[in-house]
Amino acid sequence: MMYEDIIIRPVLTEKGFDGIENKRYTFVVAKKANKTQIKAAVEALFSVKVDSVNTVNCHGKLKRMGRNQGYTPDYKKAVVTLKEDSKAIEYFNSLS
């Protein structure tokens, strides 16, 4: 897998913004990516030093449209903590 295929998009929520000051960033990642691959992808794409990676598999929610119903897609979420001496990711600094 290429690094661009592992990191899909950032998660921009209130809880995600609270972690930015502690250098904790949340991303939606590929479902088959493991912690080692996620760490390598973040370090290569953003030129930072990663301390730890926590992952969680999120199941899709049930959605209804009239009498039809279905589930949104499942996805995997990763919370990446950077080392203290690492620089911050500029993309998130421009949002807050």
N, CA, C and O atoms as CSV, one atom per row, in Angstrom:
chain,resi,resn,atom,element,x,y,z
A,1,MET,N,N,0.834,-1.188,0.000
A,1,MET,CA,C,0.000,0.000,0.000
A,1,MET,C,C,0.873,1.244,0.000
A,1,MET,O,O,1.912,1.295,0.658
A,2,MET,N,N,0.439,2.229,-0.738
A,2,MET,CA,C,1.128,3.520,-0.728
A,2,MET,C,C,0.673,4.310,0.508
A,2,MET,O,O,-0.397,4.057,1.062
A,3,TYR,N,N,1.506,5.269,0.925
A,3,TYR,CA,C,1.175,6.051,2.113
A,3,TYR,C,C,-0.101,6.854,1.919
A,3,TYR,O,O,-0.872,7.037,2.861
A,4,GLU,N,N,-0.327,7.338,0.693
A,4,GLU,CA,C,-1.538,8.115,0.417
A,4,GLU,C,C,-2.787,7.244,0.491
A,4,GLU,O,O,-3.880,7.757,0.733
A,5,ASP,N,N,-2.646,5.936,0.286
A,5,ASP,CA,C,-3.783,5.030,0.377
A,5,ASP,C,C,-4.119,4.672,1.823
A,5,ASP,O,O,-5.245,4.264,2.109
A,6,ILE,N,N,-3.171,4.817,2.729
A,6,ILE,CA,C,-3.394,4.449,4.130
A,6,ILE,C,C,-4.151,5.552,4.862
A,6,ILE,O,O,-5.149,5.276,5.527
A,7,ILE,N,N,-3.690,6.798,4.748
A,7,ILE,CA,C,-4.351,7.936,5.400
A,7,ILE,C,C,-5.420,8.452,4.441
A,7,ILE,O,O,-5.098,8.994,3.384
A,8,ILE,N,N,-6.702,8.283,4.812
A,8,ILE,CA,C,-7.794,8.669,3.921
A,8,ILE,C,C,-8.178,10.130,4.120
A,8,ILE,O,O,-8.204,10.906,3.165
A,9,ARG,N,N,-8.478,10.506,5.376
A,9,ARG,CA,C,-8.849,11.899,5.645
A,9,ARG,C,C,-8.737,12.166,7.144
A,9,ARG,O,O,-8.746,11.222,7.934
A,10,PRO,N,N,-8.631,13.434,7.554
A,10,PRO,CA,C,-8.636,13.746,8.984
A,10,PRO,C,C,-10.057,13.732,9.530
A,10,PRO,O,O,-11.021,13.938,8.792
A,11,VAL,N,N,-10.174,13.490,10.818
A,11,VAL,CA,C,-11.473,13.549,11.502
A,11,VAL,C,C,-11.555,14.907,12.184
A,11,VAL,O,O,-10.742,15.215,13.055
A,12,LEU,N,N,-12.532,15.720,11.793
A,12,LEU,CA,C,-12.656,17.079,12.306
A,12,LEU,C,C,-13.874,17.160,13.214
A,12,LEU,O,O,-14.956,17.557,12.782
A,13,THR,N,N,-13.689,16.781,14.480
A,13,THR,CA,C,-14.756,16.818,15.466
A,13,THR,C,C,-14.290,17.625,16.680
A,13,THR,O,O,-13.122,18.002,16.777
A,14,GLU,N,N,-15.215,17.880,17.598
A,14,GLU,CA,C,-14.845,18.623,18.806
A,14,GLU,C,C,-13.802,17.874,19.615
A,14,GLU,O,O,-12.833,18.468,20.086
A,15,LYS,N,N,-13.995,16.578,19.777
A,15,LYS,CA,C,-13.034,15.785,20.536
A,15,LYS,C,C,-11.681,15.745,19.821
A,15,LYS,O,O,-10.631,15.745,20.464
A,16,GLY,N,N,-11.715,15.712,18.493
A,16,GLY,CA,C,-10.470,15.735,17.733
A,16,GLY,C,C,-9.723,17.046,17.875
A,16,GLY,O,O,-8.495,17.054,17.952
A,17,PHE,N,N,-10.454,18.165,17.910
A,17,PHE,CA,C,-9.821,19.469,18.072
A,17,PHE,C,C,-9.230,19.639,19.465
A,17,PHE,O,O,-8.236,20.348,19.622
A,18,ASP,N,N,-9.817,19.005,20.485
A,18,ASP,CA,C,-9.284,19.107,21.841
A,18,ASP,C,C,-7.910,18.464,21.951
A,18,ASP,O,O,-7.100,18.890,22.775
A,19,GLY,N,N,-7.630,17.456,21.144
A,19,GLY,CA,C,-6.347,16.775,21.219
A,19,GLY,C,C,-5.235,17.457,20.462
A,19,GLY,O,O,-4.073,17.082,20.623
A,20,ILE,N,N,-5.544,18.449,19.637
A,20,ILE,CA,C,-4.517,19.091,18.810
A,20,ILE,C,C,-3.466,19.784,19.682
A,20,ILE,O,O,-2.280,19.749,19.354
A,21,GLU,N,N,-3.876,20.403,20.771
A,21,GLU,CA,C,-2.900,21.097,21.614
A,21,GLU,C,C,-1.953,20.119,22.313
A,21,GLU,O,O,-0.860,20.513,22.718
A,22,ASN,N,N,-2.352,18.852,22.462
A,22,ASN,CA,C,-1.485,17.817,23.039
A,22,ASN,C,C,-0.804,16.979,21.968
A,22,ASN,O,O,-0.249,15.922,22.266
A,23,LYS,N,N,-0.843,17.444,20.721
A,23,LYS,CA,C,-0.263,16.758,19.563
A,23,LYS,C,C,-0.881,15.379,19.346
A,23,LYS,O,O,-0.176,14.410,19.064
A,24,ARG,N,N,-2.204,15.301,19.480
A,24,ARG,CA,C,-2.959,14.086,19.175
A,24,ARG,C,C,-3.874,14.389,17.995
A,24,ARG,O,O,-4.715,15.286,18.063
A,25,TYR,N,N,-3.702,13.636,16.916
A,25,TYR,CA,C,-4.442,13.877,15.680
A,25,TYR,C,C,-5.217,12.624,15.311
A,25,TYR,O,O,-4.733,11.510,15.510
A,26,THR,N,N,-6.419,12.802,14.773
A,26,THR,CA,C,-7.297,11.686,14.433
A,26,THR,C,C,-7.485,11.629,12.926
A,26,THR,O,O,-7.735,12.646,12.279
A,27,PHE,N,N,-7.360,10.411,12.371
A,27,PHE,CA,C,-7.505,10.196,10.943
A,27,PHE,C,C,-8.403,8.998,10.683
A,27,PHE,O,O,-8.447,8.065,11.485
A,28,VAL,N,N,-9.121,9.022,9.562
A,28,VAL,CA,C,-9.762,7.821,9.030
A,28,VAL,C,C,-8.712,7.151,8.161
A,28,VAL,O,O,-8.129,7.783,7.280
A,29,VAL,N,N,-8.470,5.859,8.412
A,29,VAL,CA,C,-7.405,5.139,7.711
A,29,VAL,C,C,-7.995,3.933,6.989
A,29,VAL,O,O,-9.157,3.581,7.194
A,30,ALA,N,N,-7.187,3.309,6.149
A,30,ALA,CA,C,-7.615,2.105,5.431
A,30,ALA,C,C,-7.918,0.999,6.433
A,30,ALA,O,O,-7.220,0.860,7.437
A,31,LYS,N,N,-8.963,0.208,6.160
A,31,LYS,CA,C,-9.397,-0.812,7.110
A,31,LYS,C,C,-8.367,-1.917,7.312
A,31,LYS,O,O,-8.330,-2.541,8.373
A,32,LYS,N,N,-7.531,-2.166,6.307
A,32,LYS,CA,C,-6.549,-3.240,6.417
A,32,LYS,C,C,-5.194,-2.758,6.914
A,32,LYS,O,O,-4.274,-3.565,7.047
A,33,ALA,N,N,-5.045,-1.482,7.189
A,33,ALA,CA,C,-3.760,-0.942,7.653
A,33,ALA,C,C,-3.562,-1.255,9.125
A,33,ALA,O,O,-4.497,-1.159,9.921
A,34,ASN,N,N,-2.326,-1.636,9.489
A,34,ASN,CA,C,-2.021,-1.881,10.901
A,34,ASN,C,C,-1.307,-0.661,11.486
A,34,ASN,O,O,-1.040,0.308,10.776
A,35,LYS,N,N,-1.000,-0.715,12.787
A,35,LYS,CA,C,-0.430,0.441,13.472
A,35,LYS,C,C,0.944,0.815,12.923
A,35,LYS,O,O,1.272,1.998,12.831
A,36,THR,N,N,1.741,-0.171,12.561
A,36,THR,CA,C,3.069,0.095,12.029
A,36,THR,C,C,2.984,0.823,10.694
A,36,THR,O,O,3.748,1.757,10.449
A,37,GLN,N,N,2.062,0.405,9.829
A,37,GLN,CA,C,1.888,1.066,8.540
A,37,GLN,C,C,1.354,2.484,8.720
A,37,GLN,O,O,1.771,3.396,8.007
A,38,ILE,N,N,0.435,2.678,9.667
A,38,ILE,CA,C,-0.123,4.013,9.923
A,38,ILE,C,C,0.972,4.950,10.428
A,38,ILE,O,O,1.052,6.101,10.001
A,39,LYS,N,N,1.817,4.457,11.339
A,39,LYS,CA,C,2.917,5.266,11.873
A,39,LYS,C,C,3.867,5.685,10.757
A,39,LYS,O,O,4.263,6.848,10.685
A,40,ALA,N,N,4.236,4.749,9.887
A,40,ALA,CA,C,5.152,5.065,8.782
A,40,ALA,C,C,4.527,6.064,7.812
A,40,ALA,O,O,5.214,6.950,7.304
A,41,ALA,N,N,3.230,5.927,7.555
A,41,ALA,CA,C,2.550,6.833,6.616
A,41,ALA,C,C,2.498,8.253,7.172
A,41,ALA,O,O,2.764,9.203,6.436
A,42,VAL,N,N,2.164,8.420,8.441
A,42,VAL,CA,C,2.074,9.755,9.038
A,42,VAL,C,C,3.459,10.408,9.077
A,42,VAL,O,O,3.594,11.596,8.784
A,43,GLU,N,N,4.486,9.633,9.437
A,43,GLU,CA,C,5.834,10.196,9.480
A,43,GLU,C,C,6.308,10.614,8.092
A,43,GLU,O,O,6.977,11.638,7.953
A,44,ALA,N,N,5.972,9.836,7.063
A,44,ALA,CA,C,6.422,10.163,5.712
A,44,ALA,C,C,5.639,11.330,5.106
A,44,ALA,O,O,6.229,12.194,4.458
A,45,LEU,N,N,4.321,11.367,5.306
A,45,LEU,CA,C,3.496,12.397,4.667
A,45,LEU,C,C,3.633,13.763,5.330
A,45,LEU,O,O,3.603,14.787,4.647
A,46,PHE,N,N,3.785,13.790,6.666
A,46,PHE,CA,C,3.774,15.064,7.382
A,46,PHE,C,C,5.134,15.448,7.959
A,46,PHE,O,O,5.250,16.519,8.556
A,47,SER,N,N,6.168,14.620,7.806
A,47,SER,CA,C,7.527,14.888,8.307
A,47,SER,C,C,7.531,15.166,9.807
A,47,SER,O,O,8.073,16.174,10.261
A,48,VAL,N,N,6.920,14.259,10.568
A,48,VAL,CA,C,6.861,14.376,12.019
A,48,VAL,C,C,7.364,13.071,12.644
A,48,VAL,O,O,7.619,12.096,11.938
A,49,LYS,N,N,7.503,13.063,13.981
A,49,LYS,CA,C,7.904,11.863,14.713
A,49,LYS,C,C,6.706,11.375,15.520
A,49,LYS,O,O,6.168,12.114,16.345
A,50,VAL,N,N,6.285,10.128,15.283
A,50,VAL,CA,C,5.101,9.573,15.936
A,50,VAL,C,C,5.524,8.825,17.196
A,50,VAL,O,O,6.467,8.034,17.172
A,51,ASP,N,N,4.818,9.082,18.295
A,51,ASP,CA,C,5.077,8.387,19.552
A,51,ASP,C,C,4.230,7.127,19.651
A,51,ASP,O,O,4.759,6.053,19.938
A,52,SER,N,N,2.903,7.239,19.417
A,52,SER,CA,C,2.032,6.067,19.520
A,52,SER,C,C,0.858,6.207,18.563
A,52,SER,O,O,0.517,7.303,18.118
A,53,VAL,N,N,0.244,5.051,18.256
A,53,VAL,CA,C,-0.925,4.990,17.381
A,53,VAL,C,C,-1.968,4.113,18.058
A,53,VAL,O,O,-1.681,2.972,18.420
A,54,ASN,N,N,-3.164,4.636,18.229
A,54,ASN,CA,C,-4.292,3.864,18.743
A,54,ASN,C,C,-5.332,3.771,17.635
A,54,ASN,O,O,-5.622,4.764,16.967
A,55,THR,N,N,-5.900,2.569,17.436
A,55,THR,CA,C,-6.883,2.370,16.373
A,55,THR,C,C,-8.188,1.847,16.945
A,55,THR,O,O,-8.217,1.238,18.014
A,56,VAL,N,N,-9.281,2.097,16.205
A,56,VAL,CA,C,-10.596,1.571,16.562
A,56,VAL,C,C,-11.364,1.322,15.273
A,56,VAL,O,O,-11.347,2.151,14.363
A,57,ASN,N,N,-12.043,0.165,15.197
A,57,ASN,CA,C,-12.908,-0.150,14.067
A,57,ASN,C,C,-14.297,0.387,14.373
A,57,ASN,O,O,-14.893,0.025,15.388
A,58,CYS,N,N,-14.818,1.247,13.506
A,58,CYS,CA,C,-16.122,1.867,13.705
A,58,CYS,C,C,-17.124,1.223,12.755
A,58,CYS,O,O,-16.881,1.138,11.552
A,59,HIS,N,N,-18.236,0.776,13.291
A,59,HIS,CA,C,-19.276,0.161,12.481
A,59,HIS,C,C,-20.211,1.238,11.943
A,59,HIS,O,O,-20.430,2.262,12.590
A,60,GLY,N,N,-20.761,1.000,10.753
A,60,GLY,CA,C,-21.659,1.954,10.127
A,60,GLY,C,C,-22.968,2.079,10.882
A,60,GLY,O,O,-23.393,1.154,11.574
A,61,LYS,N,N,-23.606,3.241,10.741
A,61,LYS,CA,C,-24.873,3.495,11.412
A,61,LYS,C,C,-26.034,3.082,10.513
A,61,LYS,O,O,-25.916,3.090,9.287
A,62,LEU,N,N,-27.145,2.726,11.127
A,62,LEU,CA,C,-28.361,2.400,10.393
A,62,LEU,C,C,-29.032,3.692,9.945
A,62,LEU,O,O,-29.312,4.566,10.765
A,63,LYS,N,N,-29.286,3.811,8.670
A,63,LYS,CA,C,-29.952,4.989,8.112
A,63,LYS,C,C,-31.220,4.541,7.398
A,63,LYS,O,O,-31.253,3.480,6.774
A,64,ARG,N,N,-32.267,5.365,7.496
A,64,ARG,CA,C,-33.543,5.030,6.856
A,64,ARG,C,C,-33.938,6.131,5.898
A,64,ARG,O,O,-33.765,7.318,6.177
A,65,MET,N,N,-34.477,5.711,4.752
A,65,MET,CA,C,-35.041,6.641,3.771
A,65,MET,C,C,-36.430,6.104,3.438
A,65,MET,O,O,-36.573,5.250,2.563
A,66,GLY,N,N,-37.442,6.598,4.126
A,66,GLY,CA,C,-38.789,6.062,3.925
A,66,GLY,C,C,-38.877,4.649,4.472
A,66,GLY,O,O,-38.531,4.408,5.629
A,67,ARG,N,N,-39.339,3.708,3.647
A,67,ARG,CA,C,-39.417,2.323,4.124
A,67,ARG,C,C,-38.142,1.543,3.849
A,67,ARG,O,O,-38.027,0.390,4.265
A,68,ASN,N,N,-37.189,2.140,3.162
A,68,ASN,CA,C,-35.913,1.484,2.890
A,68,ASN,C,C,-34.913,1.833,3.980
A,68,ASN,O,O,-34.917,2.942,4.515
A,69,GLN,N,N,-34.063,0.876,4.296
A,69,GLN,CA,C,-33.031,1.144,5.286
A,69,GLN,C,C,-31.751,0.425,4.891
A,69,GLN,O,O,-31.770,-0.562,4.157
A,70,GLY,N,N,-30.650,0.942,5.393
A,70,GLY,CA,C,-29.352,0.351,5.119
A,70,GLY,C,C,-28.324,0.926,6.077
A,70,GLY,O,O,-28.631,1.802,6.885
A,71,TYR,N,N,-27.105,0.425,5.978
A,71,TYR,CA,C,-26.033,0.859,6.863
A,71,TYR,C,C,-25.013,1.685,6.092
A,71,TYR,O,O,-24.724,1.411,4.927
A,72,THR,N,N,-24.467,2.709,6.766
A,72,THR,CA,C,-23.354,3.440,6.188
A,72,THR,C,C,-22.119,2.544,6.258
A,72,THR,O,O,-22.110,1.595,7.042
A,73,PRO,N,N,-21.086,2.808,5.474
A,73,PRO,CA,C,-19.920,1.919,5.453
A,73,PRO,C,C,-19.163,1.903,6.779
A,73,PRO,O,O,-19.130,2.899,7.501
A,74,ASP,N,N,-18.552,0.748,7.091
A,74,ASP,CA,C,-17.656,0.637,8.235
A,74,ASP,C,C,-16.342,1.339,7.895
A,74,ASP,O,O,-15.978,1.449,6.724
A,75,TYR,N,N,-15.632,1.813,8.920
A,75,TYR,CA,C,-14.341,2.463,8.693
A,75,TYR,C,C,-13.453,2.248,9.907
A,75,TYR,O,O,-13.912,1.810,10.962
A,76,LYS,N,N,-12.175,2.563,9.742
A,76,LYS,CA,C,-11.197,2.435,10.816
A,76,LYS,C,C,-10.657,3.820,11.138
A,76,LYS,O,O,-10.358,4.605,10.239
A,77,LYS,N,N,-10.534,4.110,12.422
A,77,LYS,CA,C,-10.088,5.410,12.877
A,77,LYS,C,C,-8.791,5.231,13.661
A,77,LYS,O,O,-8.658,4.283,14.434
A,78,ALA,N,N,-7.842,6.135,13.464
A,78,ALA,CA,C,-6.564,6.074,14.167
A,78,ALA,C,C,-6.311,7.393,14.877
A,78,ALA,O,O,-6.467,8.464,14.291
A,79,VAL,N,N,-5.917,7.309,16.151
A,79,VAL,CA,C,-5.516,8.480,16.921
A,79,VAL,C,C,-4.000,8.415,17.048
A,79,VAL,O,O,-3.456,7.499,17.664
A,80,VAL,N,N,-3.319,9.408,16.453
A,80,VAL,CA,C,-1.865,9.426,16.387
A,80,VAL,C,C,-1.346,10.473,17.364
A,80,VAL,O,O,-1.741,11.637,17.300
A,81,THR,N,N,-0.456,10.058,18.270
A,81,THR,CA,C,0.178,10.968,19.217
A,81,THR,C,C,1.614,11.197,18.775
A,81,THR,O,O,2.366,10.248,18.552
A,82,LEU,N,N,1.988,12.469,18.652
A,82,LEU,CA,C,3.344,12.814,18.236
A,82,LEU,C,C,4.254,12.952,19.451
A,82,LEU,O,O,3.785,13.171,20.568
A,83,LYS,N,N,5.564,12.820,19.221
A,83,LYS,CA,C,6.540,13.000,20.293
A,83,LYS,C,C,6.613,14.473,20.674
A,83,LYS,O,O,6.249,15.352,19.892
A,84,GLU,N,N,7.095,14.728,21.900
A,84,GLU,CA,C,7.145,16.103,22.416
A,84,GLU,C,C,8.057,16.987,21.581
A,84,GLU,O,O,7.748,18.160,21.375
A,85,ASP,N,N,9.187,16.445,21.089
A,85,ASP,CA,C,10.127,17.257,20.324
A,85,ASP,C,C,9.763,17.352,18.847
A,85,ASP,O,O,10.484,17.981,18.072
A,86,SER,N,N,8.656,16.737,18.452
A,86,SER,CA,C,8.232,16.779,17.056
A,86,SER,C,C,7.472,18.076,16.776
A,86,SER,O,O,6.856,18.662,17.666
A,87,LYS,N,N,7.536,18.503,15.518
A,87,LYS,CA,C,6.767,19.684,15.146
A,87,LYS,C,C,5.307,19.284,14.939
A,87,LYS,O,O,5.001,18.108,14.744
A,88,ALA,N,N,4.412,20.265,14.982
A,88,ALA,CA,C,2.983,20.005,14.813
A,88,ALA,C,C,2.667,19.867,13.319
A,88,ALA,O,O,3.446,20.291,12.465
A,89,ILE,N,N,1.519,19.272,13.025
A,89,ILE,CA,C,1.064,19.140,11.641
A,89,ILE,C,C,0.383,20.444,11.249
A,89,ILE,O,O,-0.577,20.865,11.894
A,90,GLU,N,N,0.882,21.087,10.186
A,90,GLU,CA,C,0.420,22.427,9.827
A,90,GLU,C,C,-1.036,22.456,9.391
A,90,GLU,O,O,-1.728,23.453,9.600
A,91,TYR,N,N,-1.510,21.360,8.783
A,91,TYR,CA,C,-2.891,21.329,8.299
A,91,TYR,C,C,-3.871,21.586,9.441
A,91,TYR,O,O,-4.832,22.337,9.270
A,92,PHE,N,N,-3.644,20.976,10.596
A,92,PHE,CA,C,-4.551,21.152,11.731
A,92,PHE,C,C,-4.388,22.521,12.382
A,92,PHE,O,O,-5.353,23.049,12.934
A,93,ASN,N,N,-3.206,23.103,12.332
A,93,ASN,CA,C,-3.000,24.426,12.922
A,93,ASN,C,C,-3.779,25.494,12.170
A,93,ASN,O,O,-4.221,26.472,12.774
A,94,SER,N,N,-3.957,25.325,10.864
A,94,SER,CA,C,-4.689,26.315,10.089
A,94,SER,C,C,-6.187,26.252,10.362
A,94,SER,O,O,-6.904,27.210,10.073
A,95,LEU,N,N,-6.673,25.140,10.913
A,95,LEU,CA,C,-8.109,24.993,11.185
A,95,LEU,C,C,-8.515,25.609,12.513
A,95,LEU,O,O,-9.620,26.138,12.639
A,96,SER,N,N,-7.641,25.546,13.498
A,96,SER,CA,C,-8.030,26.025,14.842
A,96,SER,C,C,-7.743,27.480,15.048
A,96,SER,O,O,-8.016,28.017,16.121
